[in-house]
């Protein structure tokens, strides 16, 4: 049992702890939002968030600020989402695939070759469909702010170049904790192995998995190129990143603050896409210089392998309708 003195000290400290754990804090009437994610500061998505923070400071004339904690400082992606849901963290970045656990509609964004081109994906995400998806998770205390470009995901492997889907047979490949991602790798002949991003380097180095799949900047900034010597740009998916905010925090903001934050997020998307394009070119150059062999396999055999995945959604009318709506959007 606590002594009275210790109990008194704890009662004094408690409000401080609550303030530290709050995702939204007031300091001299300035609203400060905490943003945590697992990427390195050199990553273009992190730089996009910095752009958002800078714009928010400008738009609000210093009345709002975003404190960014990169590199998993405040926990893993899953932990950040959990902190978001209880309002202990304001904003985080997740892959759209992670949001499948909240609403099935996000599955569609992870389907292979669902987007015909980069511009097609932008037109979908910037339009009515994208807005619907961003707001579809509110019942889980999570609200989408915007989509960031996360490029195209392709396979990289330790010592086996992937030229055709048959080259994936028997390989253990890391995937995100996403049912769609697992089904994709299975459809192509590989063995999907869900592993958290922070543990993947060690898993590759120790041979727990034979490879993984991701975009060029992530392949480079994660240093996975140090152990994986082949990168096969089959570009099977264009799964975007999503900036999400806790509705616990969002609901505490004034109408004006919500407008400022949403404007800053929307404007940061434009710059983030520019940064992404630059980073893709630089990342591919850097990994090649480090000795990685890059190949450009014919995408058609990969696309044919996963056609049954698309057709299987006929049994899910709502999702199949969403697929048709996406296809109907012009490039």
VEXVEX-829222 format. One record per residue (C-alpha): residue number from 1; x, y, z. Coordinates in steps of 0.05 Angstrom, whole numbers, plus 32768, in hexadecimal, padded with zeros to 4 digits. Layout:
# residues N
+-----+------+-------+------+
| seq | east | north |   up |
+-----+------+-------+------+
| NUM |    X |     Y |    Z |
...
+-----+------+-------+------+
//
This chain:
# residues 331
+-----+------+-------+------+
| seq | east | north |   up |
+-----+------+-------+------+
|   1 | 8000 |  8000 | 8000 |
|   2 | 8019 |  8046 | 7FEF |
|   3 | 802E |  8073 | 8027 |
|   4 | 8007 |  80B5 | 802A |
|   5 | 8043 |  80DC | 8012 |
|   6 | 804E |  80AF | 7FD6 |
|   7 | 8004 |  80B1 | 7FC5 |
|   8 | 8006 |  80FD | 7FC7 |
|   9 | 8042 |  80FE | 7F98 |
|  10 | 801F |  80CF | 7F67 |
|  11 | 7FE1 |  80FB | 7F67 |
|  12 | 800E |  8136 | 7F55 |
|  13 | 8030 |  8111 | 7F1D |
|  14 | 7FF1 |  80F3 | 7EFF |
|  15 | 7FDA |  8133 | 7EDA |
|  16 | 8020 |  8139 | 7EBB |
|  17 | 801E |  80F1 | 7EA3 |
|  18 | 7FD9 |  80FC | 7E84 |
|  19 | 7FF3 |  813A | 7E60 |
|  20 | 802F |  8115 | 7E45 |
|  21 | 8005 |  80DB | 7E2C |
|  22 | 7FD1 |  8107 | 7E0B |
|  23 | 7FD4 |  810A | 7DBF |
|  24 | 7FBB |  8152 | 7DC0 |
|  25 | 7FD7 |  8184 | 7DF1 |
|  26 | 7FCE |  81CE | 7DFE |
|  27 | 800C |  81F7 | 7E0C |
|  28 | 7FFE |  8241 | 7E16 |
|  29 | 7FBF |  823A | 7DED |
|  30 | 7FE5 |  8217 | 7DB5 |
|  31 | 7FCA |  81D4 | 7D9E |
|  32 | 8001 |  81A0 | 7D96 |
|  33 | 7FF3 |  815E | 7D73 |
|  34 | 8022 |  8123 | 7D7B |
|  35 | 8031 |  80FA | 7D3D |
|  36 | 8057 |  80B8 | 7D40 |
|  37 | 806D |  8088 | 7D0A |
|  38 | 80A1 |  8053 | 7CFB |
|  39 | 80C5 |  8070 | 7CBF |
|  40 | 810A |  808E | 7CBD |
|  41 | 8110 |  80DB | 7CB8 |
|  42 | 812F |  80D3 | 7C72 |
|  43 | 80EF |  80B2 | 7C58 |
|  44 | 80C3 |  80DC | 7C29 |
|  45 | 8085 |  80CC | 7C51 |
|  46 | 80A6 |  80E8 | 7C90 |
|  47 | 80B9 |  8126 | 7C68 |
|  48 | 8071 |  812C | 7C52 |
|  49 | 805C |  812E | 7C9B |
|  50 | 8090 |  8164 | 7CA9 |
|  51 | 8072 |  818B | 7C70 |
|  52 | 802D |  8184 | 7C90 |
|  53 | 8048 |  819B | 7CD4 |
|  54 | 8069 |  81D8 | 7CB4 |
|  55 | 802A |  81EB | 7C8E |
|  56 | 7FFF |  81E2 | 7CCC |
|  57 | 802C |  8212 | 7CF2 |
|  58 | 8027 |  8245 | 7CB8 |
|  59 | 7FDC |  823E | 7CAD |
|  60 | 7FCA |  8242 | 7CF7 |
|  61 | 7FFD |  827B | 7D02 |
|  62 | 801D |  8253 | 7D39 |
|  63 | 7FDD |  823E | 7D5D |
|  64 | 7FE6 |  81F5 | 7D4B |
|  65 | 8023 |  81C8 | 7D46 |
|  66 | 8034 |  817F | 7D37 |
|  67 | 806C |  815C | 7D5D |
|  68 | 8087 |  8123 | 7D33 |
|  69 | 80A7 |  80E4 | 7D52 |
|  70 | 80C5 |  80B9 | 7D1A |
|  71 | 80E9 |  8076 | 7D1A |
|  72 | 80B9 |  8053 | 7D49 |
|  73 | 80CC |  807F | 7D85 |
|  74 | 8086 |  8078 | 7DA2 |
|  75 | 807B |  802F | 7D90 |
|  76 | 806A |  8002 | 7D55 |
|  77 | 8036 |  8011 | 7D20 |
|  78 | 8003 |  7FE6 | 7D44 |
|  79 | 8012 |  8007 | 7D87 |
|  80 | 800B |  804C | 7D67 |
|  81 | 7FC7 |  803A | 7D4C |
|  82 | 7FB1 |  8021 | 7D90 |
|  83 | 7FCA |  8061 | 7DB1 |
|  84 | 7FA3 |  8088 | 7D7C |
|  85 | 7F63 |  8064 | 7D8C |
|  86 | 7F65 |  8079 | 7DD5 |
|  87 | 7F7C |  80BF | 7DC6 |
|  88 | 7FC2 |  80B9 | 7DE3 |
|  89 | 7FE0 |  80C8 | 7D9E |
|  90 | 7FC3 |  80F9 | 7D6C |
|  91 | 7FDD |  80E3 | 7D27 |
|  92 | 8002 |  80A9 | 7D08 |
|  93 | 8012 |  808C | 7CC4 |
|  94 | 7FFC |  8047 | 7CAF |
|  95 | 7FF9 |  8020 | 7C6F |
|  96 | 7FB2 |  801D | 7C53 |
|  97 | 7FB8 |  7FD2 | 7C5B |
|  98 | 7FB9 |  7FD9 | 7CA7 |
|  99 | 7F74 |  7FF9 | 7CA5 |
| 100 | 7F56 |  7FB9 | 7C88 |
| 101 | 7F4D |  7FA3 | 7CCF |
| 102 | 7F1C |  7FDD | 7CD9 |
| 103 | 7EF5 |  7FDB | 7C99 |
| 104 | 7EF5 |  7FA9 | 7C5F |
| 105 | 7EF3 |  7FE0 | 7C2B |
| 106 | 7F3D |  7FEE | 7C36 |
| 107 | 7F4B |  7FA8 | 7C1B |
| 108 | 7F3E |  7FC2 | 7BD5 |
| 109 | 7F79 |  7FF2 | 7BD7 |
| 110 | 7FA7 |  7FB7 | 7BE3 |
| 111 | 7F8F |  7F8E | 7BA8 |
| 112 | 7FC5 |  7F80 | 7B74 |
| 113 | 7FC4 |  7FAB | 7B36 |
| 114 | 7F83 |  7FCE | 7B4C |
| 115 | 7FA1 |  8010 | 7B34 |
| 116 | 7FB3 |  8017 | 7AEB |
| 117 | 7FE6 |  804E | 7AF7 |
| 118 | 8000 |  807E | 7B2C |
| 119 | 7FD1 |  80B5 | 7B13 |
| 120 | 7F96 |  8085 | 7B16 |
| 121 | 7FA5 |  8077 | 7B60 |
| 122 | 7FAA |  80C2 | 7B6F |
| 123 | 7F68 |  80D0 | 7B4D |
| 124 | 7F46 |  8099 | 7B76 |
| 125 | 7F65 |  80AE | 7BB9 |
| 126 | 7F5A |  80F9 | 7BAE |
| 127 | 7F12 |  80EF | 7B9B |
| 128 | 7ED0 |  80D7 | 7BB8 |
| 129 | 7EE9 |  8090 | 7BC4 |
| 130 | 7F25 |  80A8 | 7BEB |
| 131 | 7EFC |  80D6 | 7C16 |
| 132 | 7ECB |  809D | 7C26 |
| 133 | 7F04 |  8070 | 7C3B |
| 134 | 7F25 |  80A5 | 7C67 |
| 135 | 7EE5 |  80AE | 7C8F |
| 136 | 7ED1 |  8064 | 7C91 |
| 137 | 7EF8 |  8054 | 7CD1 |
| 138 | 7EDB |  8088 | 7CFF |
| 139 | 7EB3 |  8056 | 7D27 |
| 140 | 7EF6 |  8039 | 7D3D |
| 141 | 7F0F |  807D | 7D57 |
| 142 | 7F3A |  8087 | 7D19 |
| 143 | 7F31 |  80BA | 7CE2 |
| 144 | 7F5A |  80C0 | 7CA2 |
| 145 | 7F79 |  8104 | 7C91 |
| 146 | 7F99 |  80F5 | 7C4E |
| 147 | 7FBB |  80C1 | 7C22 |
| 148 | 8006 |  80C4 | 7C16 |
| 149 | 8028 |  80A5 | 7BDA |
| 150 | 804B |  8065 | 7BEE |
| 151 | 805E |  8051 | 7BA8 |
| 152 | 8059 |  800B | 7B8B |
| 153 | 806B |  7FCD | 7BB3 |
| 154 | 809A |  7F9A | 7B93 |
| 155 | 80C0 |  7F5C | 7BAA |
| 156 | 8107 |  7F5D | 7BC5 |
| 157 | 812B |  7F1E | 7BD8 |
| 158 | 816B |  7F05 | 7BF8 |
| 159 | 8189 |  7EDD | 7BBF |
| 160 | 8152 |  7ECB | 7B8D |
| 161 | 813E |  7EFB | 7B55 |
| 162 | 80F3 |  7EFC | 7B47 |
| 163 | 80E8 |  7EFA | 7AFC |
| 164 | 80A5 |  7ED5 | 7AFB |
| 165 | 8071 |  7EC1 | 7B30 |
| 166 | 808F |  7E7B | 7B30 |
| 167 | 80CE |  7E97 | 7B4F |
| 168 | 80A6 |  7EA6 | 7B8E |
| 169 | 8093 |  7E5D | 7B99 |
| 170 | 80AE |  7E45 | 7BDC |
| 171 | 80C7 |  7E89 | 7BF2 |
| 172 | 80B4 |  7EA5 | 7C36 |
| 173 | 80A2 |  7EEE | 7C2B |
| 174 | 8094 |  7F21 | 7C60 |
| 175 | 8051 |  7F44 | 7C58 |
| 176 | 802B |  7F78 | 7C80 |
| 177 | 7FF8 |  7F5F | 7CB1 |
| 178 | 7FC3 |  7F62 | 7C7B |
| 179 | 7F97 |  7F2A | 7C61 |
| 180 | 7F99 |  7F47 | 7C1B |
| 181 | 7FE5 |  7F49 | 7C1B |
| 182 | 7FE8 |  7F01 | 7C32 |
| 183 | 7FB7 |  7EEA | 7BFD |
| 184 | 7FDF |  7F0F | 7BC7 |
| 185 | 8020 |  7EEB | 7BD8 |
| 186 | 7FFC |  7EA8 | 7BDC |
| 187 | 7FDC |  7EB4 | 7B98 |
| 188 | 8021 |  7EC0 | 7B7A |
| 189 | 803D |  7E81 | 7B99 |
| 190 | 8063 |  7E9C | 7BD4 |
| 191 | 805C |  7E8F | 7C1F |
| 192 | 8045 |  7ECE | 7C42 |
| 193 | 8063 |  7EDC | 7C87 |
| 194 | 8048 |  7F18 | 7CAF |
| 195 | 8080 |  7F3B | 7CD4 |
| 196 | 8081 |  7F81 | 7CF1 |
| 197 | 80A9 |  7FB4 | 7CCA |
| 198 | 80D9 |  7FC1 | 7D03 |
| 199 | 80EC |  7F78 | 7D08 |
| 200 | 80F4 |  7F6B | 7CBD |
| 201 | 813E |  7F7C | 7CB5 |
| 202 | 8152 |  7F48 | 7CE9 |
| 203 | 8121 |  7F15 | 7CCA |
| 204 | 8142 |  7F1F | 7C86 |
| 205 | 8188 |  7F1D | 7CA2 |
| 206 | 817B |  7EDD | 7CC8 |
| 207 | 8156 |  7EBB | 7C8F |
| 208 | 8113 |  7EB7 | 7CB3 |
| 209 | 80F6 |  7ED1 | 7C71 |
| 210 | 8113 |  7ECE | 7C2B |
| 211 | 80FB |  7F13 | 7C17 |
| 212 | 80C5 |  7F48 | 7C1D |
| 213 | 80A0 |  7F7A | 7BF2 |
| 214 | 809F |  7FC5 | 7BF6 |
| 215 | 80AC |  8006 | 7BD1 |
| 216 | 80F2 |  8020 | 7BBE |
| 217 | 80F9 |  8056 | 7BF4 |
| 218 | 80E5 |  8025 | 7C2B |
| 219 | 8115 |  7FF0 | 7C0F |
| 220 | 814D |  8023 | 7C11 |
| 221 | 8140 |  8049 | 7C52 |
| 222 | 8134 |  8008 | 7C78 |
| 223 | 8179 |  7FEF | 7C62 |
| 224 | 8159 |  7FAE | 7C4B |
| 225 | 8184 |  7FB4 | 7C0C |
| 226 | 81C0 |  7FA2 | 7C37 |
| 227 | 81A6 |  7F5A | 7C3C |
| 228 | 8178 |  7F54 | 7BFF |
| 229 | 819F |  7F54 | 7BBF |
| 230 | 8165 |  7F51 | 7B8D |
| 231 | 812C |  7F82 | 7B81 |
| 232 | 80F7 |  7F6E | 7B4E |
| 233 | 80CA |  7FA8 | 7B3A |
| 234 | 808A |  7F83 | 7B29 |
| 235 | 8063 |  7FBB | 7B4D |
| 236 | 8029 |  7F8E | 7B63 |
| 237 | 8006 |  7FC1 | 7B90 |
| 238 | 8002 |  800C | 7B9C |
| 239 | 7FEC |  800C | 7BE5 |
| 240 | 7FEB |  8054 | 7BFE |
| 241 | 7FFE |  806C | 7C43 |
| 242 | 7FC8 |  808D | 7C6D |
| 243 | 7FD0 |  80C3 | 7CA1 |
| 244 | 7F9D |  80B5 | 7CD7 |
| 245 | 7F87 |  80DE | 7D13 |
| 246 | 7F66 |  80C9 | 7D53 |
| 247 | 7F1D |  80DD | 7D54 |
| 248 | 7F26 |  80E7 | 7D9F |
| 249 | 7F57 |  811F | 7D8E |
| 250 | 7F32 |  8136 | 7D4F |
| 251 | 7EF1 |  8141 | 7D75 |
| 252 | 7F15 |  816E | 7DA7 |
| 253 | 7F2D |  819D | 7D70 |
| 254 | 7F06 |  81DB | 7D5F |
| 255 | 7EE6 |  81E2 | 7D1A |
| 256 | 7F1E |  8212 | 7D06 |
| 257 | 7F54 |  81E3 | 7D1E |
| 258 | 7F36 |  81AA | 7CF6 |
| 259 | 7F37 |  81D5 | 7CB8 |
| 260 | 7F7F |  81EA | 7CC3 |
| 261 | 7F96 |  81A2 | 7CCE |
| 262 | 7F71 |  8186 | 7C93 |
| 263 | 7F8B |  81BD | 7C65 |
| 264 | 7FD3 |  81B0 | 7C7D |
| 265 | 7FCA |  8165 | 7C70 |
| 266 | 7FAC |  8170 | 7C2B |
| 267 | 7FE3 |  81A0 | 7C16 |
| 268 | 8019 |  8172 | 7C2F |
| 269 | 8001 |  813B | 7C00 |
| 270 | 8017 |  8163 | 7BC4 |
| 271 | 805E |  816D | 7BDE |
| 272 | 8062 |  8126 | 7BF8 |
| 273 | 8054 |  810A | 7BB3 |
| 274 | 808C |  8134 | 7B96 |
| 275 | 80BB |  811C | 7BCD |
| 276 | 80A6 |  80D4 | 7BC0 |
| 277 | 80B6 |  80D8 | 7B76 |
| 278 | 80FA |  80F5 | 7B85 |
| 279 | 8108 |  80C1 | 7BBA |
| 280 | 80F5 |  8086 | 7B8E |
| 281 | 8129 |  809A | 7B5A |
| 282 | 815E |  80A6 | 7B8E |
| 283 | 814F |  8066 | 7BB4 |
| 284 | 8154 |  803A | 7B77 |
| 285 | 8196 |  805C | 7B65 |
| 286 | 81B2 |  8052 | 7BAB |
| 287 | 81A0 |  8008 | 7BB1 |
| 288 | 81BE |  7FFA | 7B6C |
| 289 | 81FE |  801C | 7B81 |
| 290 | 81FE |  7FEF | 7BBE |
| 291 | 81FD |  7FB1 | 7B92 |
| 292 | 81B3 |  7FA0 | 7B8F |
| 293 | 819D |  7F83 | 7B4C |
| 294 | 815C |  7FA3 | 7B34 |
| 295 | 8132 |  7F80 | 7B00 |
| 296 | 80F1 |  7F93 | 7ADD |
| 297 | 80C8 |  7F54 | 7AD3 |
| 298 | 808C |  7F50 | 7AA5 |
| 299 | 8050 |  7F63 | 7AD1 |
| 300 | 801C |  7F3D | 7AA8 |
| 301 | 802B |  7EF7 | 7AC5 |
| 302 | 8027 |  7F14 | 7B0C |
| 303 | 7FE5 |  7F37 | 7AFC |
| 304 | 7FC7 |  7EF7 | 7ADF |
| 305 | 7FDA |  7ED0 | 7B1D |
| 306 | 7FB1 |  7EFE | 7B49 |
| 307 | 7F74 |  7F06 | 7B1C |
| 308 | 7F4D |  7ED3 | 7B46 |
| 309 | 7F57 |  7F00 | 7B83 |
| 310 | 7F30 |  7F38 | 7B60 |
| 311 | 7EFA |  7F0A | 7B48 |
| 312 | 7EF1 |  7EEC | 7B8D |
| 313 | 7ED4 |  7F2E | 7BA3 |
| 314 | 7E95 |  7F21 | 7B7A |
| 315 | 7E7B |  7EFE | 7BB9 |
| 316 | 7E83 |  7F3F | 7BDF |
| 317 | 7E55 |  7F70 | 7BBB |
| 318 | 7E6A |  7FAF | 7BE1 |
| 319 | 7EB4 |  7FA4 | 7BD5 |
| 320 | 7EAA |  7F8D | 7B8D |
| 321 | 7E82 |  7FCD | 7B80 |
| 322 | 7EBB |  7FF5 | 7B9D |
| 323 | 7EEC |  7FD2 | 7B6E |
| 324 | 7EBF |  7FE4 | 7B32 |
| 325 | 7EBC |  802D | 7B4A |
| 326 | 7F07 |  8030 | 7B4D |
| 327 | 7F0E |  8013 | 7B08 |
| 328 | 7EDD |  8047 | 7AEE |
| 329 | 7F09 |  8081 | 7B06 |
| 330 | 7F30 |  809F | 7ACC |
| 331 | 7F7C |  80A2 | 7ACB |
+-----+------+-------+------+
//
